[in-house]
Amino acid sequence: MARLHNFSAGPAVLPLSVVEALRDNLLDLNGSGVGLMEISHRSKTFQAVVDSAEARVRRVLNVPADYKVLFLQGGASLQFYMSALNLLRPGEAADFLVTGVWSQKAIKEAKRIGDARAIWDDAPNNFTRVPQNGEYTVRDEAVYLHYTSNNTIYGTEFHHQPDSAGKPLVADLSSDIAGVPANVSEHAMIYAGAQKNLGPSGLTLVLLSPWAMSRIPSGLPAMLDYAVHAKDGSMYNTPNCVGIYVLDQVLGWMEDNGGMPAMIARNRKKADTLYAELDRTGFWRPHARPDSRSVMNVTWRLPSEELENAFVKEAKAATLDGLKGHRSVGGIRASLYNALGQESVDALVSFMTDFERRNG
Ligand SMILES: Cc1ncc(COP(=O)(O)O)c(C=O)c1O
């Protein structure tokens, strides 16, 4: 079986050992005699999986004991609305750093609840960077500041925790959670779709501080109420059992391979390898400004669309898959999530060197 080098932005490459464990447990979950997709989510066997997943989330991401860990559905996209519904009241203000399409969608949903405002917005430059502290002012009346830590489409990323002027921080960490340093205890709420660094699509990790839990109004529809999900241990309704199993395995793989410090170092090295090639010659045209370059998603253009199409096509023939950029930026995007090995980046860079020699 030939698995390609998978640079997809998400769903994305998973550790091979995790996919193999999934294959085996689809038939028989942990020796129970019942397959993972066939077992009751109320069974002791599956409860042990959920407990393990939560414990690993807490250990790997250093989640404070008084935070809630939830496994929800509806993607990060549901959290755009659900976070505002739970944390904001009609008439109240929330501020947003708008660094891409996902922040735009987050603010659009929050506006359904309250006075959500972009206090920094790079749309006029097609999102080539994130703001530095001091470039925006958080309103006095803002209840929280929302930001998107990594902009999957543009390949830009915060390399600092945004200054929130003392206000609670709410963050969408979908595309760099568990791949770069993040201080959970300094966030009021974090949410992330699992399908990049944590597992398959259809599962969303939500972390909530005591402050966030204290904000939840009573009487919300049950499925949109964090308090309901927290009280029932993410089992108010039937959860994404396969997703939770895979997330647990992925975090186990991380722990077996040095945890966050090792992932951070590996990811830094992969990104440095690729950016060095992008900076070697003017043939490549990186999208992100150097101070905002993402470690997880690297984006660049070529001198013409014809060359970009040829690049993607020839790369695929050379076993390098998933490199076509998002349509709003065009060009090329290479996603370098935790499970992508250095050897995949080395293969990409040697393909690029050869492509540039032939076409530059
Ligand atoms: C940063 C970010 N936020 C939100 C989303 C939307 O996630 P979902 O498709 O899980 O709703 C994505 C999807 O790629 C993303 O990259």
The ligand as an SDF file (V2000), in Angstrom:
LIG
                    3D

 16 16  0  0  0  0  0  0  0  0999 V2000
   -8.9930   28.1610   11.9140 C   0  0  0  0  0  0  0  0  0  0  0  0
  -10.2550   27.4750   11.5160 C   0  0  0  0  0  0  0  0  0  0  0  0
  -11.3900   27.7640   12.1570 N   0  0  0  0  0  0  0  0  0  0  0  0
  -12.5540   27.1720   11.8380 C   0  0  0  0  0  0  0  0  0  0  0  0
  -12.6320   26.2410   10.8180 C   0  0  0  0  0  0  0  0  0  0  0  0
  -13.9510   25.6140   10.4960 C   0  0  0  0  0  0  0  0  0  0  0  0
  -13.9340   24.3630   11.0470 O   0  0  0  0  0  0  0  0  0  0  0  0
  -15.0940   23.2850   10.8160 P   0  0  0  0  0  0  0  0  0  0  0  0
  -15.0280   22.8840    9.3980 O   0  0  0  0  0  0  0  0  0  0  0  0
  -14.6940   22.2220   11.7880 O   0  0  0  0  0  0  0  0  0  0  0  0
  -16.3760   23.9250   11.1820 O   0  0  0  0  0  0  0  0  0  0  0  0
  -11.4670   25.8900   10.1250 C   0  0  0  0  0  0  0  0  0  0  0  0
  -11.5190   24.8730    9.0520 C   0  0  0  0  0  0  0  0  0  0  0  0
  -10.5740   24.5860    8.3740 O   0  0  0  0  0  0  0  0  0  0  0  0
  -10.2570   26.5240   10.4910 C   0  0  0  0  0  0  0  0  0  0  0  0
   -9.1270   26.2250    9.8330 O   0  0  0  0  0  0  0  0  0  0  0  0
  1  2  1  0
  2  3  1  0
  2 15  2  0
  3  4  2  0
  4  5  1  0
  5  6  1  0
  5 12  2  0
  6  7  1  0
  7  8  1  0
  8  9  2  0
  8 10  1  0
  8 11  1  0
 12 13  1  0
 12 15  1  0
 13 14  2  0
 15 16  1  0
M  END
$$$$
